[in-house]
């Protein structure tokens, strides 16, 4: 058990003030009401003192008791009990079995001589039920066996209101409303004297110890239980608090929240109601009285009176914190809530949590410290200020006064232990990262983020870059100097970029790539710069560094232009300007033109022709001696062919002139096809290249999107070339048969039969002939179905016409045209399906002018 100084014992009334030289006289009872202190003695005297409290400069309290008067009550017995009824200006005195009413100031008995007889003990009801402000309720233990009586006491009279029988002889009583808490000879009980219902609490042996029954609050009592336990009980017969463990020989007890004070023959012990631990022990011999008078604790021996003065709770808490007893301090602080105004408590409690957090922090208990800092809403700069140089030089922060801790800085706290310093820095990194996006950071975001940046930089932490590429409040001047000091140039560039200084950022990164300064943060920094320029909104910056990027790697550098968002390309970058810039870098120029033609699909002849020429030049450079079908198709040549086939915007004649004699027959065939010179193109594919699949593909390519007769003409032309005059190679005949058998639907069978040599067998052309017959039959049947449908439709129209002719129309000079509302002058008219009649010229004008009024739809 660790001690806490919760109370100090201060003398109030010395022996000489009470008894003088009378050795055999002893103090029997005490009552205190405001400044009035009453003492009852064994020789039947009542003394009245005025108690003055003074606070000396050191903060401790002293008491001075000034005797007012004393009076003998006229009995030979000691004064057993004193109770003040301040509302009546009366003092109730129990002596020789009677309760006498005396005046509080003169100590004279009331003139009426009103008293209560036959009492062995009594208690005032501090939660009265009568509702009469001019009386007090008194509950007495009667001399009658097993009897409790309830009285109303007025200024000069008393009135019994109830008498209650108990199961055993009562020894002590406390009262709250209708409820009596009684110590009987063998047990404690709660008794409702209004209903007579009793509730047993727990056993008690009166022969072994003195009973204690104290009302400590509304509907709650403190009792001396078995086994040296101080038990709490409510009027419902239950305990809402854990018991405290005190001496077996306790003779008195009281509550001064949050403490229970117990008195035995040698000590005063102080126990916490919050954690049930004994907190303080005060030596006090021969004490036999301990009473709580409206928050003032008085203890007495038979010779003197003393006051137990509680230390302010805040002082107790600070003492606990000073001795590193954090948990006890927090428990005590929480318990103080009920005794302190809400706003004042909140301020005090937050500060206590913060202090406790620094104590835990100093002991490297970081999880506990973090929770205390959060709960106490600590200004994070208090913590940051412990770390040298982390707060920005421009910060206006000053530490709390009085201080929350005793440390000048982290070095003093850790006594220079670098391992502890490293742990503390890791904790601060974690804590700042957690709180920077919460309300805790309000008002100090710049200080927090700048400190976090410095910590990340020192530790070479990966999160440094994450901090700089997301929203942050790092102060530029402090952060830049720190990053430069630690040679974090890439991160410094990110800081410049976040602060809208892109030119400085790119210049720094270019210096890293060029080797002027060293920073290995990113091995792909060149690609990063290109990507950065790609999405930069500053065209001057892009043009400034585009040439540098292209010199380093043309194919990657050109991405500055090719990967740029299309809307920016259109508004800020003219393709012609870019092409002029790229003339020095052929590879980059090809990439950019591909981007314009293939990706953006710009319909501009110059770009398409330029790209085709660049492809052609590269093809010619790659194969200066190869020609014809022996040449292997390169990637560039494949691109050239795709461009020539897919694009319709390049200058065909210009490219054809460039290709002639260059040994590029396939490209020549494609260009001839663009000029509709199909026979020449197909002859190149068949005779020069002998590429029959390519010839067939040519027919499909050129007929794509055209009418079926156009495709038939191309295939017929290809077949004619296969079967044309001149020396025929066997492979041409095979190609012709294969073409006919696979593409039977693409030919007019009658024309094909005229071309075929007479030596070919029917079996050879069986697939073609079968397909042709099937196609012919299908066409004939489809035509028959169409003719049948047309006849049916015609029959329906004839039927409708007959129905219309079958109904008569009566016309007279009284009949009006539904359009012009004029009568008919001649028997000529137009009739609508709804029966409406109009002039022929009105119907004709409506047909030419649809906005004119209509009597109905015309058929």
C-alpha positions in Angstrom: 0.0 0.0 0.0 1.3 3.4 -1.0 0.3 6.3 1.2 -1.5 9.4 0.1 -1.7 12.5 2.1 -5.5 13.2 2.0 -6.1 14.8 5.4 -4.2 16.7 8.1 -5.1 16.5 11.8 -5.5 20.0 13.3 -6.3 20.7 17.0 -9.5 22.6 17.6 -10.2 22.6 21.4 -7.5 21.8 24.0 -8.1 20.1 27.3 -7.6 23.2 29.3 -10.5 25.0 27.5 -12.8 22.2 28.6 -11.9 20.8 32.0 -9.2 23.0 33.4 -7.8 21.0 36.3 -10.6 18.5 36.5 -8.8 15.3 35.8 -11.7 13.0 36.0 -13.9 14.8 33.6 -14.0 13.5 30.1 -15.5 14.5 26.7 -18.5 12.4 25.8 -20.0 13.9 22.6 -19.6 16.6 20.0 -21.9 18.6 17.7 -20.9 21.2 15.1 -23.3 23.5 13.3 -21.6 26.1 11.1 -19.2 28.0 13.4 -20.9 26.7 16.5 -19.1 23.8 18.3 -20.9 22.1 21.2 -19.2 19.6 23.6 -20.9 17.4 26.1 -19.0 16.1 29.1 -19.2 13.3 31.6 -20.2 15.7 34.4 -23.3 16.8 32.5 -22.0 20.1 31.1 -22.6 21.5 27.6 -19.9 23.8 26.3 -20.5 26.2 23.4 -17.5 27.4 21.3 -17.1 29.6 18.2 -14.8 27.8 15.8 -12.7 30.1 13.5 -10.7 28.6 10.6 -7.6 30.4 9.3 -5.2 29.5 6.5 -1.6 30.2 7.1 0.7 31.3 4.2 1.9 27.8 3.7 -1.6 26.7 2.8 -2.4 24.7 5.9 -5.4 25.4 8.1 -5.5 26.3 11.8 -8.5 26.5 14.1 -9.2 28.7 17.1 -12.1 27.8 19.4 -13.5 30.7 21.5 -15.5 29.6 24.5 -18.9 31.4 24.6 -20.5 29.8 27.7 -21.1 26.5 29.4 -24.1 25.2 31.3 -24.9 22.3 33.6 -28.0 20.4 32.7 -29.0 19.5 36.3 -28.3 15.8 36.0 -25.6 13.6 37.5 -25.2 11.6 34.3 -22.9 12.3 31.3 -24.3 14.0 28.2 -24.7 11.1 25.7 -25.6 12.8 22.5 -25.9 16.4 21.0 -27.8 17.3 17.8 -28.4 20.8 16.5 -31.7 21.7 14.8 -30.6 25.0 13.3 -34.0 25.7 11.7 -35.5 25.8 15.2 -32.5 27.4 16.9 -32.5 24.4 19.3 -30.0 21.9 20.5 -31.3 18.4 21.3 -29.4 16.9 24.3 -29.6 13.3 25.3 -28.8 12.8 29.0 -30.1 10.4 31.6 -32.6 8.8 29.2 -34.2 12.1 28.2 -33.9 14.3 25.2 -34.0 18.0 26.3 -34.6 21.0 24.0 -32.2 23.9 24.8 -31.6 27.2 23.0 -28.5 27.0 20.7 -27.0 30.2 22.0 -28.1 30.5 25.7 -28.2 26.8 26.3 -31.3 27.4 28.4 -34.1 24.7 28.3 -37.2 25.8 26.5 -39.7 27.4 28.8 -42.3 24.7 28.1 -40.0 22.1 29.4 -40.7 19.9 26.4 -38.6 16.8 26.3 -38.6 13.2 25.0 -38.3 10.6 27.7 -37.2 7.0 27.6 -34.5 7.3 24.9 -31.2 5.5 24.7 -30.1 6.9 21.4 -31.6 9.0 18.7 -31.0 10.2 15.1 -32.3 13.2 13.1 -34.0 12.5 9.8 -32.1 14.6 7.2 -34.5 13.5 4.5 -37.8 14.4 6.3 -41.1 13.2 5.1 -43.4 15.6 7.0 -42.8 18.6 4.8 -43.1 21.0 7.7 -40.2 23.5 7.8 -40.8 24.4 11.4 -40.1 21.0 12.9 -37.5 18.2 12.7 -38.1 14.5 12.6 -36.4 12.5 15.4 -36.1 8.8 15.6 -35.3 7.3 19.0 -34.4 3.9 20.4 -36.8 3.6 23.2 -36.2 2.1 26.6 -39.1 -0.1 25.8 -37.8 -3.4 24.5 -37.6 -3.7 20.8 -39.2 -0.4 20.1 -38.4 2.5 17.8 -40.3 5.8 18.2 -40.6 8.7 15.7 -41.2 12.2 16.9 -41.8 15.6 15.4 -39.9 18.2 17.4 -41.0 21.9 17.3 -39.5 24.9 19.0 -41.2 24.3 22.3 -43.0 21.0 22.0 -42.6 17.4 20.8 -45.1 15.1 19.2 -44.9 11.3 18.7 -46.1 10.2 15.3 -45.2 6.5 15.2 -44.0 3.6 17.2 -42.5 0.6 15.5 -41.6 -2.8 16.9 -38.4 -4.5 15.8 -37.5 -8.2 15.7 -34.7 -7.7 18.2 -33.4 -5.1 20.5 -32.0 -2.1 18.5 -28.6 -0.8 19.4 -28.0 1.9 16.8 -30.1 3.7 14.3 -29.9 6.0 11.3 -32.9 7.3 9.3 -33.6 8.4 5.7 -37.2 9.3 4.8 -39.4 6.4 5.9 -36.4 4.0 6.1 -34.6 3.1 9.3 -31.3 1.4 9.2 -30.9 -0.6 12.4 -28.2 -2.5 14.2 -29.9 -5.2 16.2 -28.3 -7.6 18.5 -27.5 -10.2 15.8 -28.0 -8.4 12.5 -28.4 -5.2 10.5 -31.8 -4.5 8.8 -33.6 -1.9 6.8 -37.1 -1.2 8.1 -39.7 1.0 6.4 -41.6 2.4 9.4 -44.5 3.5 7.2 -45.2 0.0 5.8 -43.5 -2.1 8.5 -41.6 -4.0 5.8 -38.2 -5.2 6.9 -35.2 -6.2 4.8 -32.4 -8.2 6.4 -28.9 -7.1 5.4 -26.2 -9.3 7.0 -25.4 -10.8 10.4 -23.7 -8.8 13.2 -22.5 -9.9 16.7 -23.1 -7.1 19.2 -21.1 -8.9 21.9 -17.9 -8.8 19.8 -17.9 -5.2 18.5 -19.6 -1.9 18.7 -22.2 -1.4 15.9 -21.8 1.5 13.4 -24.7 2.9 11.4 -24.1 6.1 9.4 -26.3 7.8 6.8 -23.8 8.9 4.2 -26.1 10.2 1.5 -29.6 10.0 0.1 -31.0 6.5 0.8 -27.5 5.1 1.5 -25.8 3.9 4.8 -22.4 2.9 5.9 -22.2 -0.1 8.3 -19.5 -1.9 10.3 -19.8 -5.4 8.8 -18.2 -8.7 9.7 -14.6 -9.5 9.1 -13.5 -5.8 9.5 -15.4 -4.7 6.4 -17.1 -1.3 5.9 -20.3 -2.2 4.1 -22.5 0.1 2.0 -26.2 -0.5 1.8 -29.1 1.3 0.2 -32.7 1.5 1.4 -33.5 -1.3 -1.1 -31.2 -3.6 0.9 -28.5 -3.8 -1.8 -24.9 -2.6 -2.0 -23.9 -0.4 -5.0 -20.3 0.1 -3.8 -17.5 -2.4 -3.0 -16.8 -2.7 0.7 -13.6 -1.2 2.3 -11.4 -3.2 4.6 -10.7 -1.5 7.9 -9.7 -2.5 11.4 -11.7 -5.1 13.4 -11.9 -2.6 16.3 -13.4 0.4 14.5 -15.4 2.7 16.9 -16.4 5.4 14.5 -16.7 6.0 10.7 -17.5 8.9 8.4 -17.5 9.6 4.7 -15.8 12.6 3.0 -16.0 11.8 -0.7 -14.2 10.0 -2.1 -12.9 8.7 1.2 -14.2 6.6 4.0 -12.5 7.5 7.3 -12.4 4.9 10.1 -11.4 5.4 13.8 -10.1 2.8 16.2 -8.2 3.2 19.5 -4.9 3.9 17.9 -5.3 5.1 14.4 -7.4 7.1 11.9 -7.4 5.3 8.6 -8.4 6.7 5.2 -9.8 4.4 2.5 -10.8 5.2 -1.1 -14.4 4.5 -2.1 -13.1 4.5 -5.7 -10.6 1.6 -5.5 -11.2 0.4 -1.9 -7.5 0.9 -1.1 -6.2 2.3 2.2 -4.6 5.6 1.4 -3.5 7.2 4.7 -2.9 6.3 8.3 -2.8 8.9 11.1 -1.8 7.9 14.6 -4.5 8.9 17.0 -4.6 7.3 20.4 -7.7 7.0 22.6 -10.0 8.4 20.0 -13.6 7.5 20.5 -15.6 10.1 18.5 -15.6 10.6 14.7 -18.4 12.6 13.1 -19.1 14.3 9.8 -20.8 17.7 10.2 -21.8 18.9 6.7 -18.4 18.1 5.3 -16.3 19.0 8.4 -14.8 16.0 10.0 -14.3 16.1 13.7 -12.5 13.5 15.9 -12.1 13.6 19.6 -10.5 11.9 22.5 -11.9 12.1 26.0 -9.7 15.2 26.5 -9.7 17.2 23.2 -11.3 18.0 19.9 -9.6 17.9 16.5 -10.5 18.6 12.9 -9.6 16.4 10.0 -8.9 18.9 7.2 -8.9 17.4 3.7 -6.3 18.5 1.3 -7.8 19.9 -1.9 -8.4 17.1 -4.4 -6.3 18.8 -7.0 -3.4 18.9 -4.6 -3.8 15.3 -3.8 -3.9 14.4 -7.5 -0.8 16.5 -8.2 1.0 14.7 -5.4 0.0 11.3 -6.9 1.3 12.4 -10.3 4.5 13.7 -8.8 5.1 10.2 -7.4 4.2 8.6 -10.7 1.0 7.0 -9.4 -0.9 7.7 -12.6 -3.8 5.2 -12.2 -4.6 6.3 -8.7 -4.5 10.0 -9.8 -6.9 9.3 -12.6 -9.3 7.3 -10.4 -9.3 10.1 -7.8 -9.8 12.8 -10.6 -12.8 10.9 -12.0 -14.2 10.6 -8.5 -13.9 14.3 -8.0 -16.4 15.0 -10.7 -19.4 15.2 -8.3 -17.7 17.8 -6.1 -16.5 20.3 -8.8 -18.6 22.4 -11.2 -18.7 20.8 -14.6 -16.7 23.4 -16.6 -14.0 23.7 -13.9 -13.8 19.9 -13.7 -13.4 19.5 -17.4 -10.5 21.9 -17.5 -8.9 20.3 -14.5 -9.4 16.7 -15.7 -8.0 17.5 -19.2 -4.9 18.9 -17.7 -4.5 15.9 -15.4 -4.8 13.5 -18.3 -2.2 15.5 -20.2 0.2 15.3 -17.2 -0.4 11.6 -16.8 0.3 11.2 -20.5 3.7 12.8 -20.2 4.5 10.6 -17.2 3.7 7.5 -19.2 5.6 8.9 -22.2 8.7 9.5 -20.0 8.5 5.8 -19.0 8.2 4.8 -22.7 4.7 3.5 -22.1 3.6 4.9 -25.5 0.2 3.2 -26.0 -0.9 4.5 -22.6 0.5 7.9 -23.3 -1.2 8.1 -26.6 -4.6 7.4 -25.1 -4.1 9.9 -22.3 -3.0 12.6 -24.8 -6.0 12.0 -26.9 -8.5 11.9 -24.0 -6.9 15.0 -22.6 -7.1 16.8 -26.0 -3.4 17.7 -25.7 -2.1 20.5 -27.9 0.3 18.3 -30.0 2.9 21.0 -30.0 3.4 20.4 -26.3 4.8 17.0 -27.3 6.6 18.3 -30.4 8.4 21.0 -28.4 10.2 18.2 -26.5 12.1 17.3 -29.7 14.8 19.8 -30.6 14.4 21.7 -33.9 11.1 20.0 -34.9 8.9 23.0 -34.4 9.2 25.5 -37.3 11.2 28.6 -36.5 8.1 30.7 -37.3 5.9 28.9 -34.8 4.3 31.1 -32.1 3.8 28.2 -29.7 4.7 28.5 -26.0 4.5 25.7 -23.5 1.7 25.5 -21.0 2.1 27.3 -17.7 2.3 25.8 -15.2 4.2 23.2 -17.1 2.8 19.8 -17.8 6.1 18.0 -17.2 9.5 18.7 -15.8 11.6 18.0 -18.9 13.5 20.6 -21.0 13.7 18.4 -24.0 14.0 14.8 -25.2 17.7 14.6 -24.4 17.1 15.3 -20.8 14.1 12.9 -20.7 16.2 10.0 -22.2 19.5 11.1 -20.6 21.1 10.9 -23.9 20.2 7.2 -24.5 20.0 7.1 -28.4 17.9 3.9 -28.4 15.3 5.6 -26.3 15.5 8.7 -28.5 14.8 6.6 -31.5 11.8 4.9 -29.8 10.4 8.3 -28.9 10.8 9.6 -32.4 9.0 6.5 -33.8 6.2 7.1 -31.4 5.9 10.8 -32.4 5.8 9.8 -36.1 3.0 7.4 -35.5 1.1 9.8 -33.2 1.4 12.8 -35.5 0.3 10.7 -38.5 -2.8 9.6 -36.6 -3.9 13.1 -35.3 -3.0 15.2 -38.3 -6.3 14.7 -40.0 -8.4 15.0 -36.8 -9.8 17.9 -34.8 -6.7 17.8 -32.6 -4.7 19.3 -35.4 -6.9 22.4 -35.8 -4.9 25.5 -35.5 -1.5 23.7 -35.6 -1.6 21.8 -38.9 1.5 23.6 -40.2 3.5 22.8 -37.1 2.4 19.1 -37.1 3.0 18.5 -40.8 6.4 20.2 -40.7 7.5 18.2 -37.7 6.3 15.0 -39.4 8.2 15.8 -42.5 11.4 16.4 -40.5 10.9 13.1 -38.6 10.3 11.1 -41.9 13.4 12.8 -43.4 15.6 11.9 -40.5 14.4 8.3 -40.5 14.5 7.9 -44.3 10.9 6.8 -44.0 8.9 5.8 -47.1 5.9 7.9 -45.8 7.9 11.1 -46.6 6.8 10.9 -50.2 3.3 10.0 -49.4 3.1 13.0 -47.2 4.3 15.3 -49.9 2.1 14.0 -52.7 -1.1 14.4 -50.6 -2.7 17.4 -49.0 -0.3 18.8 -46.4 0.6 22.0 -44.6 4.4 21.7 -44.5 5.9 25.2 -44.2 8.1 25.7 -47.3 11.0 27.5 -45.8 11.6 25.2 -42.8 10.9 22.0 -44.8 13.0 22.9 -47.8 16.1 23.7 -45.6 15.6 20.4 -43.7 15.3 18.3 -46.9 18.3 20.0 -48.5 20.3 19.4 -45.3 19.5 15.7 -45.5 20.0 15.6 -49.3 16.4 14.5 -50.0 16.4 16.4 -53.4 13.6 14.4 -55.0 11.3 15.0 -52.0 12.3 18.6 -52.1 11.1 18.7 -55.7 7.8 17.3 -54.6 7.6 20.0 -51.9 8.2 22.7 -54.5 5.6 21.2 -56.8 3.0 21.2 -54.0 3.8 24.8 -53.4 3.2 25.6 -57.1 6.9 26.0 -57.9 7.1 23.5 -60.7 10.0 25.1 -62.5 12.2 24.7 -59.3 11.0 21.1 -58.9 11.8 20.0 -62.5 15.2 21.8 -62.4 16.1 19.9 -59.2 15.1 16.6 -60.7 16.9 17.2 -64.0 20.1 18.0 -61.9 19.7 14.6 -60.2 19.3 12.8 -63.6 22.3 14.7 -65.0 24.4 13.6 -62.1 25.0 17.1 -60.7 23.5 16.1 -57.4 23.0 12.7 -55.9 19.7 11.2 -54.7 18.8 7.6 -55.3 15.2 7.8 -54.1 13.9 6.9 -57.6 15.8 4.9 -60.2 13.2 5.8 -62.8 13.4 9.6 -62.2 13.8 10.3 -65.9 10.6 8.6 -66.7 9.0 10.4 -63.7 10.0 13.8 -65.1 8.6 12.9 -68.5 5.3 11.9 -66.9 5.3 15.0 -64.8 5.8 17.2 -67.9 3.1 15.2 -69.7 0.5 16.4 -67.2 2.0 19.8 -66.5 -0.4 22.7 -67.2 2.5 25.1 -67.9 3.4 25.0 -71.6 6.5 27.2 -71.1 7.9 24.6 -68.7 7.1 21.7 -71.1 8.8 23.5 -74.0 11.8 24.3 -71.7 12.5 20.7 -70.9 11.1 18.9 -73.9 14.4 19.1 -75.8 16.3 17.7 -72.7 13.8 14.8 -72.4 14.2 14.0 -76.2 17.9 14.1 -76.0 18.0 11.5 -73.2 15.6 9.1 -74.9 13.6 10.2 -78.0 11.1 7.3 -77.8 10.3 8.0 -74.1 10.7 11.8 -74.3 8.1 12.1 -77.0 5.5 10.9 -74.5 5.5 14.5 -73.2 3.4 15.2 -76.3 1.8 11.8 -77.1 0.4 11.0 -73.6 -0.9 14.5 -72.9 -4.6 14.8 -72.3 -6.4 15.5 -75.7 -8.1 18.7 -74.5 -4.8 20.2 -73.5 -3.2 19.2 -76.8 -5.9 21.0 -78.7 -5.8 24.1 -76.6 -2.1 24.7 -75.8 0.0 22.6 -78.1 -0.1 23.0 -81.9 0.8 19.7 -83.7 2.7 21.6 -86.3 4.9 23.2 -83.7 5.6 19.9 -82.1 6.5 18.3 -85.5 9.0 21.1 -86.1 10.5 20.5 -82.6 10.8 16.7 -83.4 12.5 17.0 -86.8 15.9 16.4 -85.0 14.6 13.2 -83.5 13.2 10.9 -86.3 12.2 8.1 -84.0 10.2 10.6 -81.8 8.7 12.1 -84.9 7.4 8.8 -86.1 5.9 8.1 -82.6 4.2 11.5 -82.6 2.8 11.1 -86.1 1.5 7.6 -85.2 -0.2 9.3 -82.2 -1.9 11.9 -84.4 -2.9 9.4 -87.1 -3.7 6.3 -85.2 -4.7 7.5 -81.7 -6.2 10.9 -82.3 -7.4 10.0 -85.8 -6.7 13.5 -87.2 -8.0 13.7 -90.7 -5.2 15.8 -92.2 -3.5 14.8 -95.4 -0.1 16.2 -94.4 0.2 14.0 -91.3 -0.8 10.8 -93.1 1.5 11.4 -96.0 4.4 12.5 -93.7 4.0 9.3 -91.6 3.9 7.1 -94.7 7.0 8.8 -96.1 8.8 8.2 -92.8 7.8 4.6 -92.8 8.9 4.2 -96.4 12.3 5.8 -95.8 12.9 3.5 -92.9 11.9 0.5 -94.9 14.2 1.5 -97.7 17.1 2.0 -95.3 16.5 -1.4 -93.7 16.5 -3.3 -97.0 18.6 -1.6 -99.6 19.3 -4.8 -101.6 16.4 -7.1 -100.8 13.5 -7.0 -103.2 10.4 -8.9 -104.3 9.1 -11.9 -102.5 12.4 -12.8 -101.1 12.4 -9.8 -98.7 11.4 -10.5 -95.1 8.6 -8.2 -93.8 9.8 -5.9 -91.0 7.7 -4.3 -88.3 8.0 -0.9 -90.0 7.0 -2.4 -93.4 3.9 -4.0 -91.7 3.0 -0.6 -90.3 3.4 1.0 -93.7 1.1 -1.6 -95.3 -1.5 -1.1 -92.6 -1.4 2.7 -93.0 -1.6 2.4 -96.8 -4.6 0.1 -96.5 -6.5 1.9 -93.7 -5.9 5.5 -94.6 -7.6 7.4 -97.5 -5.9 10.8 -96.8 -2.3 10.4 -98.0 -1.1 11.4 -101.5 -1.3 8.2 -103.4 0.5 9.3 -106.6 3.3 10.9 -104.7 3.9 7.7 -102.7 3.5 5.5 -105.8 6.3 7.5 -107.6 8.5 7.0 -104.5 7.9 3.3 -104.5 8.4 2.5 -108.2 11.6 0.6 -108.7 12.2 0.2 -105.0 11.3 -3.5 -104.9 8.1 -3.1 -102.9 5.5 -4.9 -105.0 3.0 -5.4 -102.2 3.0 -1.7 -101.3 2.6 -0.9 -105.0 -0.4 -3.2 -105.3 -2.0 -1.5 -102.3 -1.5 2.0 -103.9 -2.8 0.8 -107.3 -5.8 -0.6 -105.5 -6.4 2.9 -104.0 -6.4 4.2 -107.6 -9.0 1.5 -108.6 -6.3 -0.1 -110.9 -7.3 -3.5 -109.7 -6.2 -5.6 -112.7 -2.6 -4.2 -112.4 -2.6 -4.6 -108.7 -3.8 -8.2 -108.9 -1.3 -9.1 -111.6 1.5 -7.9 -109.2 0.1 -10.1 -106.4 -0.4 -13.2 -108.7 2.4 -13.1 -111.1 5.1 -11.1 -109.3 4.6 -12.2 -105.8 2.6 -15.5 -106.3 0.8 -14.6 -103.1 -2.6 -16.1 -103.8 -4.0 -15.5 -100.2 -2.9 -11.9 -100.5 -4.7 -11.6 -103.9 -7.9 -13.0 -102.4 -7.5 -10.7 -99.3 -7.1 -7.8 -101.8 -10.5 -8.5 -103.3 -12.1 -8.6 -99.8 -10.3 -5.4 -98.7 -11.2 -3.4 -101.7 -14.8 -4.6 -101.8 -15.4 -3.9 -98.1 -18.5 -1.7 -97.7 -19.3 -2.0 -101.4 -22.3 -3.6 -103.1 -22.2 -7.3 -103.9 -21.7 -6.8 -107.7 -18.5 -4.8 -107.0 -17.1 -7.7 -105.0 -18.2 -10.2 -107.8 -16.4 -8.1 -110.3 -13.1 -8.2 -108.4 -13.3 -12.0 -107.8 -14.2 -12.5 -111.5 -11.2 -10.4 -112.4 -8.9 -12.4 -110.2 -10.2 -15.7 -111.7 -9.6 -14.3 -115.2 -6.0 -13.5 -114.3 -5.6 -17.1 -113.0 -7.0 -18.5 -116.2 -5.7 -15.8 -118.6 -3.8 -16.4 -121.8 -0.1 -17.2 -121.8 2.0 -19.9 -120.2 -0.1 -21.2 -117.4 1.6 -22.6 -114.3 0.0 -25.5 -112.5 -0.1 -23.5 -109.3 -2.4 -20.9 -111.0 -4.9 -23.6 -112.0 -4.9 -25.0 -108.5 -5.4 -21.4 -107.1 -8.3 -20.9 -109.5 -10.0 -24.2 -108.5 -9.5 -23.4 -104.8 -10.9 -19.9 -105.3 -14.0 -21.2 -107.0 -14.7 -24.0 -104.5 -14.2 -21.8 -101.5 -15.9 -18.6 -102.8 -18.7 -20.1 -104.9 -21.2 -17.4 -103.8 -19.0 -14.6 -105.1 -19.2 -15.7 -108.7 -21.8 -15.6 -111.5 -21.8 -19.3 -112.5 -22.8 -18.6 -116.1 -19.8 -16.3 -116.7 -17.4 -18.7 -114.9 -18.4 -21.6 -117.1 -17.5 -19.6 -120.2 -14.0 -19.0 -118.8 -13.2 -22.6 -117.7 -11.1 -24.8 -119.9 -12.9 -27.7 -121.5 -10.5 -30.2 -120.0 -11.6 -29.6 -116.4 -13.8 -32.3 -115.0 -17.1 -31.8 -113.2 -15.7 -33.7 -110.2 -12.9 -31.1 -109.9 -15.5 -28.3 -109.6 -18.1 -30.2 -107.7 -18.0 -27.9 -104.6 -18.3 -24.8 -106.8 -21.1 -26.2 -108.9 -23.0 -27.5 -105.9 -22.8 -24.1 -104.2 -23.8 -22.3 -107.5 -26.8 -24.6 -107.8 -27.8 -24.1 -104.3 -27.5 -20.3 -104.6 -29.5 -20.4 -107.8 -32.3 -22.5 -106.3 -32.3 -20.3 -103.2 -32.5 -17.1 -105.3 -35.4 -18.5 -107.4 -37.3 -19.6 -104.4 -36.7 -16.3 -102.6 -38.1 -14.6 -105.7 -41.2 -16.8 -105.7 -41.9 -16.0 -102.1 -41.5 -12.2 -102.8 -43.9 -12.5 -105.8 -46.4 -14.4 -103.6 -46.3 -11.8 -100.9 -46.7 -9.0 -103.4 -49.8 -10.7 -104.9 -51.3 -11.1 -101.5 -50.7 -7.4 -100.7 -52.2 -6.4 -104.0 -55.3 -8.5 -103.3 -55.7 -6.8 -99.9 -55.6 -3.4 -101.6 -58.2 -4.4 -104.2 -60.5 -5.6 -101.4 -60.1 -2.2 -99.6 -60.8 -0.4 -102.8 -64.0 -2.4 -103.4 -65.2 -1.6 -99.9 -64.7 2.1 -100.5 -66.5 2.0 -103.9 -69.4 0.1 -102.4 -70.6 2.9 -100.2 -72.5 5.8 -101.8 -71.9 9.5 -101.2 -74.7 12.1 -101.4 -73.6 15.5 -102.7 -75.9 18.6 -102.9 -75.4 22.3 -103.1 -75.9 22.4 -99.3 -72.9 20.2 -98.7 -69.9 22.3 -97.5 -66.2 21.5 -98.1 -64.6 20.6 -94.7 -61.5 22.7 -95.5 -62.8 25.9 -97.0 -66.4 25.7 -95.8 -67.7 26.6 -99.3 -70.5 24.7 -101.1 -69.7 22.3 -104.0 -70.5 23.8 -107.4 -69.7 20.7 -109.5 -69.9 16.9 -108.9 -66.2 16.5 -108.4 -64.7 16.0 -104.9 -62.2 14.1 -102.8 -63.4 11.8 -100.0 -61.3 10.9 -97.0 -61.6 7.6 -95.0 -63.4 9.4 -92.2 -66.2 10.4 -94.6 -65.1 14.0 -95.0 -65.6 15.7 -98.4 -63.4 18.4 -99.8 -62.9 20.2 -103.1 -60.2 18.7 -105.3 -58.3 22.0 -105.4 -58.5 22.1 -101.5 -57.1 18.6 -101.3 -54.3 19.5 -103.7 -53.4 22.6 -101.7 -53.3 20.6 -98.5 -51.0 18.1 -100.2 -48.5 20.9 -101.1 -49.0 22.8 -97.8 -49.1 20.3 -94.9 -49.9 23.1 -92.4 -53.4 23.6 -93.8 -56.3 22.2 -91.7 -57.0 18.5 -92.3 -60.3 16.7 -92.1 -58.6 13.3 -91.9 -55.8 11.1 -93.3 -55.9 10.7 -97.0 -55.7 7.3 -98.6 
